Amino acid sequence: MTEDEKKEFEEFLEWKAEKKRKEEENKAKQEEAERQVKVNAQMPQVEEEKSMEFDNKQVSYSSNNKIESNNTGEIPTTFPLAFVLLISLIIFLFCICILKDCSDNNQTSSYKTESTSSSEADKERLDSLAAIDAAETKRQDSLKRAKRIDLLKNTIKIKKAYLSSPNSAGGVDAHLVWKNVSNKTIKYLTWSGYPINAVGDPVSCEVRGTIEGGGTVTGPIKPGATDGYGTYWDCLWYNYSAKKLVLTDIYIEYMDGSSIHINSNELKYVR
């Protein structure tokens, strides 16, 4: 007999012995159960006991709710009905608490979402209103600017503003030729300006030390009339390099008491 055959034969013997032992144990348990039934049938006055079997071991549960240990000394796995009910109640309450927390969380999340949506809607509405206000302000500014430009174009029309050639002392005369294009008579017209050289830099008067100068025209200058031909401001600056006259502003006063000031940025509308 080979080693493998010998091993298989030994395993067969062990299996057969184990099977026989289990059969004997089952037979003994069956006989014990039959004997217990006979004893209970002969003693009706003894309290009826409930039994259950777990892992082939008999565990008794007496009518006075006391747990008895089995013959092997192990703790039985059965529990009193009240204890089971208590555990079930605790689990039920725990589930209710979890469901309530979930519901509260969902409501809180929903409230936060609604609040966020409301805040975003309010922000969008405010932004929209701000944009409308900005657009209206821009429109009003454009209307005011258009009215201002129209008013300026109906004041005077500058035809010429220049300097004469320097005399022997370097003095230059200032000339301003303009026309009254308004429907009102001009009482006074006052202008200001400065000379520049051939490269566009301002130059000062070498006698007075000033750069800016100006003059005043005394009216009345009626609507449609032109003024400045044959008149000038003599030697307003002394500087041989002075070539051109740059106007900075004009102030007009009318016979009816009204007036208007034309700044350097607005002079382009009266040329």
HUDA-V409112 format. One record per backbone hydrogen bond with DSSP energy under -0.5 kcal/mol. NH is the residue of the N-H (numbers start at 1). CO is the residue of the C=O. E is the energy in kcal/mol with one decimal. If there is no record, write none. Layout:
nh | co | e
NH | CO | E
NH | CO | E
This chain:
nh | co | e
6 | 2 | -2.2
7 | 3 | -2.4
8 | 4 | -2.5
9 | 5 | -2.3
10 | 6 | -2.1
11 | 7 | -2.2
12 | 8 | -2.0
13 | 9 | -2.2
14 | 10 | -2.3
15 | 11 | -2.3
16 | 12 | -2.4
17 | 13 | -2.4
18 | 14 | -2.5
19 | 15 | -2.3
20 | 16 | -2.1
21 | 17 | -2.2
22 | 18 | -2.2
23 | 19 | -2.2
24 | 20 | -2.1
25 | 21 | -2.2
26 | 22 | -2.6
27 | 23 | -2.2
28 | 24 | -2.2
29 | 25 | -2.3
30 | 26 | -2.3
31 | 27 | -2.2
32 | 28 | -2.2
33 | 29 | -2.2
34 | 30 | -2.4
35 | 31 | -2.2
36 | 32 | -2.1
37 | 33 | -2.1
38 | 34 | -1.9
39 | 35 | -2.2
40 | 36 | -2.4
41 | 37 | -2.0
42 | 38 | -1.6
43 | 39 | -1.1
46 | 43 | -1.0
50 | 61 | -1.5
52 | 59 | -1.5
54 | 57 | -1.8
57 | 54 | -0.8
59 | 52 | -2.0
61 | 50 | -2.2
62 | 66 | -1.1
65 | 62 | -1.3
68 | 60 | -1.0
68 | 66 | -0.5
70 | 74 | -1.1
73 | 70 | -1.7
84 | 80 | -1.9
85 | 81 | -2.5
86 | 82 | -2.3
87 | 83 | -2.5
88 | 84 | -2.4
89 | 85 | -2.5
90 | 86 | -2.4
91 | 87 | -2.4
92 | 88 | -2.4
93 | 89 | -2.7
94 | 90 | -2.5
95 | 91 | -2.2
96 | 92 | -2.1
97 | 93 | -2.4
98 | 94 | -2.2
99 | 95 | -2.5
100 | 96 | -2.5
101 | 97 | -2.6
102 | 98 | -2.4
103 | 99 | -2.3
104 | 100 | -2.9
105 | 101 | -2.8
106 | 102 | -2.5
107 | 103 | -2.5
108 | 104 | -2.9
109 | 105 | -3.0
110 | 106 | -2.6
111 | 107 | -2.7
112 | 108 | -2.9
113 | 109 | -2.6
114 | 110 | -2.8
115 | 111 | -2.9
116 | 112 | -3.0
117 | 113 | -2.8
118 | 114 | -2.7
119 | 115 | -2.8
120 | 116 | -2.7
121 | 117 | -2.4
122 | 118 | -2.6
123 | 119 | -2.7
124 | 120 | -2.6
125 | 121 | -2.3
126 | 122 | -2.8
127 | 123 | -2.9
128 | 124 | -2.4
129 | 125 | -2.6
130 | 126 | -2.8
131 | 127 | -2.5
132 | 128 | -2.4
133 | 129 | -2.9
134 | 130 | -2.8
135 | 131 | -2.6
136 | 132 | -2.6
137 | 133 | -2.9
138 | 134 | -2.5
139 | 135 | -2.2
140 | 136 | -2.7
141 | 137 | -2.6
142 | 138 | -2.3
143 | 139 | -2.3
144 | 140 | -2.7
145 | 141 | -2.6
146 | 142 | -2.5
147 | 143 | -2.5
148 | 144 | -2.5
149 | 145 | -2.7
150 | 146 | -2.2
151 | 147 | -2.3
152 | 148 | -2.5
153 | 149 | -2.3
154 | 150 | -0.6
154 | 151 | -0.9
155 | 152 | -1.6
156 | 152 | -0.7
157 | 179 | -2.3
158 | 270 | -3.6
159 | 157 | -0.5
159 | 177 | -2.5
160 | 177 | -2.0
162 | 175 | -1.7
164 | 173 | -2.2
167 | 171 | -2.0
170 | 167 | -1.7
172 | 237 | -2.9
174 | 233 | -2.1
175 | 162 | -2.9
177 | 160 | -2.7
178 | 227 | -2.8
179 | 157 | -1.7
180 | 225 | -3.0
181 | 155 | -1.5
181 | 179 | -0.8
182 | 155 | -1.0
186 | 221 | -2.8
187 | 253 | -2.8
188 | 253 | -1.8
189 | 217 | -2.1
190 | 251 | -2.7
191 | 215 | -2.7
192 | 249 | -1.9
193 | 213 | -2.6
194 | 246 | -2.1
195 | 211 | -0.6
196 | 244 | -1.9
197 | 201 | -2.4
200 | 197 | -1.5
203 | 195 | -2.0
205 | 210 | -3.9
206 | 238 | -3.2
209 | 205 | -2.2
213 | 193 | -3.0
215 | 191 | -1.5
217 | 189 | -3.4
219 | 187 | -3.2
219 | 217 | -0.5
220 | 186 | -0.6
221 | 186 | -2.4
222 | 220 | -0.6
224 | 180 | -3.2
225 | 222 | -2.2
227 | 178 | -3.0
231 | 228 | -1.2
233 | 174 | -2.5
234 | 232 | -0.7
236 | 172 | -1.4
236 | 233 | -0.8
237 | 172 | -1.2
239 | 170 | -2.6
239 | 237 | -0.6
242 | 239 | -1.3
243 | 196 | -3.1
244 | 196 | -1.7
246 | 194 | -2.6
247 | 245 | -0.5
248 | 192 | -2.8
249 | 192 | -1.1
250 | 262 | -2.3
251 | 190 | -3.0
252 | 260 | -2.7
253 | 188 | -2.5
254 | 258 | -3.0
255 | 185 | -2.4
257 | 254 | -1.5
260 | 252 | -2.2
262 | 250 | -3.3
263 | 261 | -0.6
266 | 263 | -1.0
267 | 263 | -0.8
269 | 266 | -1.7
270 | 267 | -1.5
271 | 268 | -0.6
